[in-house]
């Protein structure tokens, strides 16, 4: 009997060793990029999620690039990943959407934002959904409707914030933008919007996390929040259906799409679209606004130049108290340089993911079907080969550059067919906020707190400011 037990133990040890070897040495039809797959399943997730300072390329990327080169393999949250820090490879990948690759995110992000929404569709169906989103956040609606509403909302909130001794500007702008999004999308009043926001608060932590559905994990908290948010949105949709009274909001618009005979949009898809739109409308933009104030506070000469641009705009008005016009917004050349420089340094999105749908070769390596590719914006945005003194905040570096599109060296809003649908929305929100902060108000930083990346941006102690008339 003892020999049988020993035999079974030996067999299990050999099988386990073989499994570990196969995991650490994956095969493909060609040569894989160099790198380490880490421990089975877990991979190198722990190193990837280790927090680090805002300044500089993430150590996870920097150390492996130094060791393996601009293309390397790894495993993150159970996914086999090829990481690219090469601008030429990044550009090629963006151009291959629907051919060799398709947009993809981690299992956690797909679950949290809804598999039937933006992340779950490709090709023509994605274009269709993207056009639906553009009806809300595209340039035409920004110009005709949202500009005036954002202007009014921003001034109202700045008035409310004046005199507060320690205003967490990250949280305050997040709440402001969430209420605006909930109002435009679902016609929620402030009370209902704040109820919905309770459920969204855990989305960010779990967005890129190990999909471990156990109490206490970021993924579990995010999924619980997602469940409640979806429930509330579904209730609103049901109420709208039963009342048969339109409110001229985005929910009405999307329900009209659901009712068309020639559409694939179902109520389930519509709910996921609504959920994702609200999430996208506030989180990254509030982070960008906060970091803009941080950088401007550290560079008074840039703040002075920004103020001068906006004082000229105000001086040219007949009515000094009038709202920002579209023409004025488009004339804010230096403001857009500040915005670009802020998001270049911030690298709010730690990685842009694509799933390989066909084997292909590049740079002498084979990228296998079924693997993920992670494009790392920070490795390009903070490269001394692409930018002079890349870690410095210098908006003037954008003088003469194209500042309204992506390129091989700038991908803060993604690239290719999947360029962020809300990019223009985010820029408009930032420009309006900056306009009033340098013309009608004054502000000073009270406490910068502790800002880290893990891998997304995290404001551990908030970012406290005082705002004055």
HELIX and SHEET records of a PDB file:
HELIX    1   1 UNK A    2  UNK A   24  1                                  23    
HELIX    2   2 UNK A   45  UNK A   49  1                                   5    
HELIX    3   3 UNK A   59  UNK A   68  1                                  10    
HELIX    4   4 UNK A   87  UNK A   95  1                                   9    
HELIX    5   5 UNK A  107  UNK A  113  1                                   7    
HELIX    6   6 UNK A  118  UNK A  120  5                                   3    
HELIX    7   7 UNK A  123  UNK A  137  1                                  15    
HELIX    8   8 UNK A  139  UNK A  141  1                                   3    
HELIX    9   9 UNK A  142  UNK A  146  3                                   5    
HELIX   10  10 UNK A  147  UNK A  161  1                                  15    
HELIX   11  11 UNK A  169  UNK A  186  1                                  18    
HELIX   12  12 UNK A  190  UNK A  200  1                                  11    
HELIX   13  13 UNK A  203  UNK A  207  1                                   5    
HELIX   14  14 UNK A  218  UNK A  243  1                                  26    
HELIX   15  15 UNK A  250  UNK A  259  1                                  10    
HELIX   16  16 UNK A  267  UNK A  298  1                                  32    
HELIX   17  17 UNK A  300  UNK A  315  1                                  16    
HELIX   18  18 UNK A  326  UNK A  331  1                                   6    
HELIX   19  19 UNK A  333  UNK A  346  1                                  14    
HELIX   20  20 UNK A  377  UNK A  381  1                                   5    
HELIX   21  21 UNK A  395  UNK A  398  5                                   4    
HELIX   22  22 UNK A  416  UNK A  418  5                                   3    
HELIX   23  23 UNK A  423  UNK A  439  1                                  17    
SHEET    1   A 3 UNK A  52  UNK A  53  0                                        
SHEET    2   A 3 UNK A 451  UNK A 453 -1                                        
SHEET    3   A 3 UNK A 457  UNK A 459 -1                                        
SHEET    1   B 5 UNK A  71  UNK A  76  0                                        
SHEET    2   B 5 UNK A  79  UNK A  84 -1                                        
SHEET    3   B 5 UNK A 372  UNK A 375  1                                        
SHEET    4   B 5 UNK A 352  UNK A 356 -1                                        
SHEET    5   B 5 UNK A 101  UNK A 103 -1                                        
SHEET    1   C 3 UNK A 167  UNK A 168  0                                        
SHEET    2   C 3 UNK A 464  UNK A 468 -1                                        
SHEET    3   C 3 UNK A 442  UNK A 447 -1                                        
SHEET    1   D 2 UNK A 360  UNK A 362  0                                        
SHEET    2   D 2 UNK A 365  UNK A 367 -1                                        
END                                                                             
